[in-house]
Amino acid sequence: MSKLSILGLYDNPDSAADALDALSESGFDSNNFDVLTGTPYPEGAFGEHTPQHRLFRFPLFGAIVGLTLSVFLTTTTQVVYPLVTGGKPILSIFAMLVIMYEMTMLSAVVTTVIGILFESRLPNISMNVYDTRITEGLIGVSLVCTSDKKEQAEKALKDSGAMEIKSSGKQSDF
């Protein structure tokens, strides 16, 4: 069974919300369909599943790794190359603090950027169906399903008031 991408176009937000309800009632997983719109609607306005983000974990992980790496780097450098100056201790905490701070912040920022790309699902390798009229005000309901459920998905989209339904490679008007 091959995976298909199906797009239903709507000119009314209520019809798009009805389409999401119809897809859920038809047995499709809420992770397999999404709302595409060029207009800024509030999160969950169509009743869609809002995934919980895990972005806060990336900078925390990066900061811990950066702090650990900086402590290891500064400690081993001062132990391997001891520079005794006037009876002062070889491991100087105050000299290590600047490097520890900079490495912690650098790794937290870098992992945050990586986390934003990851949580935004960029780059999107899967080529789903898209219509440029979505940027002109139409609302799209995108669905990824198997080929045996195509008719069921198109019926759910059509019954909810779709202006047009596009499928990967094939187009059907109503």
Secondary structure, DSSP 8 states (H G I E B T S, - for coil): --EEEEEEEESSHHHHHHHHHHHHHTT--TTSEEEEESS---TTTT--------TTHHHHHHHHHHHHHHHHHHHHHHHHS----TT--SS-HHHHHHHHHHHHHHHHHHHHHHHHHHHTT-S--S-----GGGGGT-EEEEEEEEGGGHHHHHHHHHHTT-SEEEETTEEEE-
